[in-house]
Amino acid sequence: MNSSILTTSEKAYSYLDNTNWTLCLGAGICKGILPDWFDLTRNVVNEIFNFNWSENDFKENIDKIGFSLDSWLQAALNKNLKDGNTIDDFNFILEKNLYQNIIRKAEDYRLGEALAVMIHNPHWIKKKESIGIVEFFEKEYSNSTLIQLKNILLDSDDKLTRPESIITFNADPLLHSLVVIFGVYNHYKKTGEYNYPQEDYVRVTRPFETGREKKIPILHLHGAIYPQIPVDRKIKNDSRDNLIFAESSYSKAAATMSGWAQNVFSYTATNSKMIFLGLSMSDPNIRKWLNWSTENINNQLDSFKGDDNNKIIKHIWIQPKPINESTQKFLENSLIHLGTKPGWINSWQDVEKGILNLMGKKTKSNNG
């Protein structure tokens, strides 16, 4: 596949057909729904340090100080502990700032509590609540990347080669929850029966949950955290004790050769194609793991073919095509050593068309 627009290039069509592949997701898939890393970090820093920094204030301080966002979160954690609080207190602040805006918006539809419960487990909400949340997301977020991904994963075309796994570095389980309730809703609209049809995906937040069910796993390699729900409901089952947000947790994950996140990612990168979406590709751990797996494959290929000019480039990083040709040229060469190249789309509204095209399904825009 060359670096043409995914939704128009025949050379992009069926790139994932009849092959093992994995969808790898970052915070960008929830843009406009949940805060991104920048806004989440700014909000947490503001709360713990009692600042009132605007977006511009925070950006100026980031540029001036030069710390990465995980370092800023580490500073907030340090301050929290220094003030006599606990890691649980810090995680609650993360949780609150991650979900408070969407829950407030859902409260306008009288669905705030139902949404929080759905994020825990979409099977816990009733028919009326489920249909209300579907309508809420369709009205408020119909053009979002998250909704497009939900459409891809629920596409009924049995000729499509579906991912063997989905890796997410997000702490929220919104994708899985939406796939479940929209699957129920689609079945209800089609048959008139409200029940839970066979589900193809399962949420995995801890390593011992892997392989429990013969479904496509959505693997939360950085842990998961859910919003507060009434105490009379079922207990939390997230993995907030394994969150990888602050610098210390990132460093620990990178230094642990036998860690779950590293093992899963490295194995996947070596043995399947990966489609990256919603990531900036600046995460140092992801770059290290990709580099290791790509070097290993290339070394084996060199030994087998006796030609060190053969280099594997099998992973795709989906991004809108830059207007600036210099930027485009730079990005097309920036990830070669990681076995990755950009897959351009015209805009973020083309995510669904682009990935379906890669999976082997022509859409109306494929020839346009």
For each residue, the residues with C-beta under 8 A, 3 or more apart:
1: 9 11 12 15 316 341 343
2: 9 11
3: 332 341 342 343 344
4: 8 9 11 12 344
5: 8 9 12 321 344 345 346
6: 9 12 318 343 344 345 350 353 354 355 357 358
7: 345 346 350 353 354 357 363 365 366 368
8: 4 5 365 366 367 368
9: 1 2 4 5 6 12 13
10: 13 366
11: 1 2 4
12: 1 4 5 6 9 15 343 354 357 358
13: 9 10 357 358 360 362 366
14: 17 358 359 360
15: 1 12 273 316 358
16: 19 21 161 273 275 358 359 360
17: 14 161 359 360
18: 161
19: 16 161 272 273
20: 164 271 272 273
21: 16 161 163 164 272 273 274 275
22: 163 164 165 166 167 268 272 273 274 275
23: 149 163 165 166 167 274 275 277 355
24: 166 167 168 169 268 274 275 276 277 279
25: 29 149 166 167 168 169 170 175 277 278 279
26: 29 168 169 170 276 277 278 279 280 283
27: 30 31 34 36 37 169 170 278 279
28: 31 36 145 277 278 279 280
29: 25 26 145 146 149 170 175 277 278
30: 27 33 34 36 144 145 146 170 172 174 278
31: 27 28 36 144 145 278 348
32: 141 144
33: 30 102 141 144 146 174
34: 27 30 40 98 99 101 102 172 174
35: 38 39 40 43 97 98 101
36: 27 28 30 31 39 40
37: 27 40 41 69
38: 35 41 42 55 58 59 69
39: 35 36 42 43 55
40: 34 35 36 37 43 44 94 97 98
41: 37 38 44 45 58 69 72 73 76
42: 38 39 45 46 53 55 58
43: 35 39 40 46 47 97
44: 40 41 47 48 73 76 93 94 97
45: 41 42 48 49 51 53 58 72 73 75 76
46: 42 43 49 50 51 52 53
47: 43 44 50 93 97
48: 44 45 76 79 80 90 93
49: 45 46 76 79
50: 46 47
51: 45 46
52: 46
53: 42 45 46 57 58 61
54: 57 58
55: 38 39 42 58 59
56: 59 60
57: 53 54 60 61
58: 38 41 42 45 53 54 55 61 62
59: 38 55 56 62 63
60: 56 57 63 64
61: 53 57 58 64 65
62: 58 59 65 66 67 69 72
63: 59 60 66
64: 60 61
65: 61 62
66: 62 63
67: 62 71 72 75
68: 71 72 247
69: 37 38 41 62 72 73
70: 73 74 245 246 247 250
71: 67 68 74 75 247
72: 41 45 62 67 68 69 75 76
73: 41 44 45 69 70 76 77 245 246 247
74: 70 71 77 78 246 247 248
75: 45 67 71 72 78 79
76: 41 44 45 48 49 72 73 79 80 90 246
77: 73 74 80 81 87 90 246 248
78: 74 75 81 82
79: 48 49 75 76 82 83
80: 48 76 77 83 85 89 90 93
81: 77 78 84 85 86 87 90
82: 78 79
83: 79 80
84: 81
85: 80 81 89 90
86: 81 89 90
87: 77 81 90 91
88: 91 92
89: 80 85 86 92 93
90: 48 76 77 80 81 85 86 87 93 94
91: 87 88 94 95 225 240 243
92: 88 89 95 96
93: 44 47 48 80 89 90 96 97
94: 40 44 90 91 97 98 171 225 243 245
95: 91 92 98 99 225 226 227 228 240
96: 92 93 99 100
97: 35 40 43 44 47 93 94 100
98: 34 35 40 94 95 171 172 225 227
99: 34 95 96 102 103 116 119 172 227
100: 96 97 103 104
101: 34 35 104 105
102: 33 34 99 105 106 115
103: 99 100 106 107 112 115 116 227
104: 100 101 107 108 112
105: 101 102 108 109 140
106: 102 103 109 111 112 114 115 133 136
107: 103 104 110 111 112
108: 104 105
109: 105 106 132 136
110: 107 132
111: 106 107 114 115 129 132 133 136
112: 103 104 106 107 115 116
113: 116 117 229 230
114: 106 111 117 118 125 129 132 133
115: 102 103 106 111 112 118 119 133 136
116: 99 103 112 113 119 120 226 227 228 229
117: 113 114 120 121 124 125 129 229 233
118: 114 115 121 122 124 125 129 130 133 177 181
119: 99 115 116 172 173 174 177 226 227
120: 116 117 124 226 227 229 233 234 236 237 238
121: 117 118 124 177 234 237
122: 118 125 130 176 177 180 181 184
123: 180 196
124: 117 118 120 121 233 234
125: 114 117 118 122 129 130 133 181
126: 129 130
127: 130 131 194
128: 131 132
129: 111 114 117 118 125 126 132 133
130: 118 122 125 126 127 133 134 181 184 185
131: 127 128 134 135 185 188
132: 109 110 111 114 128 129 135 136
133: 106 111 114 115 118 125 129 130 136 137 181
134: 130 131 137 138 181 182 185
135: 131 132 138 139
136: 106 109 111 115 132 133 139 140
137: 133 134 140 141 142 147 178
138: 134 135 141 142 147
139: 135 136 142
140: 105 136 137
141: 32 33 137 138 144 146 147
142: 137 138 139 147
143: 147 349
144: 30 31 32 33 141 147 148
145: 28 29 30 31 148 149 277 278 348 351
146: 29 30 33 141 149 150 174 175 178
147: 137 138 141 142 143 144 150 151 178
148: 144 145 151 152 349 351 352
149: 23 25 29 145 146 152 153 175 277 351 352
150: 146 147 153 154 175 178 179 182
151: 147 148 154 155 352
152: 148 149 155 352 355 356 359
153: 149 150 162 175 179 200 201
154: 150 151 179 182 183 186
155: 151 152 160 356 361
156:
157: 160 361
158:
159: 360 361
160: 155 157 356 359 360 361
161: 16 17 18 19 21 359 360
162: 153 200 216 359
163: 21 22 23 166 216 275
164: 20 21 22 216 272
165: 22 23 216 217 218 219 268
166: 22 23 24 25 163 175 201 216 217 218 219
167: 22 23 24 25 219 221 264 265 268 274
168: 24 25 26 175 218 219 220 221
169: 24 25 26 27 221 222 244 279 283 286
170: 25 26 27 29 30 174 175 220 222
171: 94 98 220 222 223 224 225 243 245
172: 30 34 98 99 119 224 225
173: 119 176 177 203 205 218 220 224 226
174: 30 33 34 119 146 170 177 178
175: 25 29 146 149 150 153 166 168 170 178 179 218
176: 122 173 179 180 201 202 203 218
177: 118 119 121 122 173 174 180 181
178: 137 146 147 150 174 175 181 182
179: 150 153 154 175 176 182 183 199 201
180: 122 123 176 177 183 184 196 199 201
181: 118 122 125 130 133 134 177 178 184 185
182: 134 150 154 178 179 185 186
183: 154 179 180 186 187 196 197 199
184: 122 130 180 181 187 188 194 195 196 197
185: 130 131 134 181 182 188 189
186: 154 182 183 189 190
187: 183 184 190 191 193 195 197
188: 131 184 185 191 192 193 194
189: 185 186
190: 186 187
191: 187 188
192: 188
193: 187 188
194: 127 184 188
195: 184 187
196: 123 180 183 184 199
197: 183 184 187
198:
199: 179 180 183 196 202 215
200: 153 162 215 216
201: 153 166 176 179 180 215 216 217 218
202: 176 199 212 213 215 216 217 218
203: 173 176 217 218 220 224
204: 209 210 217 218 219 220
205: 173 209 220 223 224 237 238 239 242
206: 209 239 242
207: 210 260
208:
209: 204 205 206 212
210: 204 207 217 219
211:
212: 202 209
213: 202
214:
215: 199 200 201 202
216: 162 163 164 165 166 200 201 202
217: 165 166 201 202 203 204 210
218: 165 166 168 173 175 176 201 202 203 204
219: 165 166 167 168 204 210 264
220: 168 170 171 173 203 204 205 223 224 239
221: 167 168 169 244 260 261 264 265
222: 169 170 171 242 243 244 245 261
223: 171 205 220 238 239 240 241 242 243 244
224: 171 172 173 203 205 220 238 239 240 243
225: 91 94 95 98 171 172 238 239 240 243
226: 95 116 119 120 173 229 236 238
227: 95 98 99 103 116 119 120
228: 95 116
229: 113 116 117 120 226 233 236
230: 113 233
231:
232:
233: 117 120 124 229 230
234: 120 121 124 237
235:
236: 120 226 229 240
237: 120 121 205 234
238: 120 205 223 224 225 226
239: 205 206 220 223 224 225 242 243
240: 91 95 223 224 225 236 243
241: 223
242: 205 206 222 223 239
243: 91 94 171 222 223 224 225 239 240 249
244: 169 221 222 223 249 250 253 261
245: 70 73 94 171 222 249
246: 70 73 74 76 77 249 250
247: 68 70 71 73 74 250 251
248: 74 77 251 252
249: 243 244 245 246 252 253
250: 70 244 246 247 253 254 284 285
251: 247 248 254 255
252: 248 249 255 256 259
253: 244 249 250 256 259 261 262 285
254: 250 251 262 284 285 288
255: 251 252
256: 252 253 259 262
257: 262
258: 262 263
259: 252 253 256 262 263
260: 207 221 263 264
261: 221 222 244 253 264 265 285
262: 253 254 256 257 258 259 265 266 285 289
263: 258 259 260 266 267
264: 167 219 221 260 261 267 268
265: 167 221 261 262 268 269 286 289
266: 262 263 269 270 289 292 293
267: 263 264 270 271
268: 22 24 165 167 264 265 271 272 274
269: 265 266 272 274 289 290 293 294 315 339
270: 266 267 293 296 297
271: 20 267 268
272: 19 20 21 22 164 268 269
273: 15 16 19 20 21 22 314 315 316
274: 21 22 23 24 167 268 269 314 315 316 340
275: 16 21 22 23 24 163 315 316 318 343 355 358
276: 24 26 279 281 315 316 317 318 340
277: 23 24 25 26 28 29 145 149 318 351 355
278: 25 26 27 28 29 30 31 145
279: 24 25 26 27 28 169 276 283 286 317
280: 26 28 283
281: 276 286 287 317 335 338 340
282: 287
283: 26 169 279 280 286 287
284: 250 254 287 288
285: 250 253 254 261 262 288 289
286: 169 265 279 281 283 289 290
287: 281 282 283 284 290 291 338
288: 254 284 285 291 292
289: 262 265 266 269 285 286 292 293
290: 269 286 287 293 294 315 338 339 340
291: 287 288 294 295 337 338
292: 266 288 289 295 296
293: 266 269 270 289 290 296 297 339
294: 269 290 291 297 298 312 337 338 339
295: 291 292 298 299
296: 270 292 293 299 300
297: 270 293 294 300 301 312 339
298: 294 295 301 302 310 311 312 339
299: 295 296 302 303
300: 296 297 303 304
301: 297 298 304 305 310 311 312
302: 298 299 305 306 307 308 310
303: 299 300 306
304: 300 301
305: 301 302 310
306: 302 303
307: 302 310
308: 302
309:
310: 298 301 302 305 307
311: 298 301 336 339
312: 294 297 298 301 339
313: 336 339 340 341
314: 273 274 339
315: 269 273 274 275 276 290 338 339 340 341
316: 1 15 273 274 275 276 340 341 342 343 358
317: 276 279 281 335 340 341 342 343
318: 6 275 276 277 342 343 345 351 354 355
319: 322 331 342 343 344 345
320: 344 345 346 347 348
321: 5 328 344 345 346
322: 319 325 327 328 331
323: 327
324: 327 328
325: 322 328 329
326: 329 330
327: 322 323 324 330 331
328: 321 322 324 325 331 332 344
329: 325 326 332 333
330: 326 327 333 334
331: 319 322 327 328 334 335 342
332: 3 328 329 341 342
333: 329 330 336
334: 330 331
335: 281 317 331 338 339 340 341 342
336: 311 313 333 339 340 341
337: 291 294
338: 281 287 290 291 294 315 335
339: 269 290 293 294 297 298 311 312 313 314 315 335 336
340: 274 276 281 290 313 315 316 317 335 336
341: 1 3 313 315 316 317 332 335 336
342: 3 316 317 318 319 331 332 335
343: 1 3 6 12 275 316 317 318 319 354 358
344: 3 4 5 6 319 320 321 328
345: 5 6 7 318 319 320 321 348 350 351 353 354
346: 5 7 320 321 349 350
347: 320 350
348: 31 145 320 345 351
349: 143 148 346
350: 6 7 345 346 347 353 354 365
351: 145 148 149 277 318 345 348 354 355
352: 148 149 151 152 355 356
353: 6 7 345 350 356 357 363 365 366
354: 6 7 12 318 343 345 350 351 357 358
355: 6 23 152 275 277 318 351 352 358 359
356: 152 155 160 352 353 359 361 363
357: 6 7 12 13 353 354 360 361 362 363 366
358: 6 12 13 14 15 16 275 316 343 354 355
359: 14 16 17 152 160 161 162 355 356
360: 13 14 16 17 159 160 161 357
361: 155 157 159 160 356 357
362: 13 357 366 367
363: 7 353 356 357 366
364: 368
365: 7 8 350 353 368
366: 7 8 10 13 353 357 362 363
367: 8 362
368: 7 8 364 365
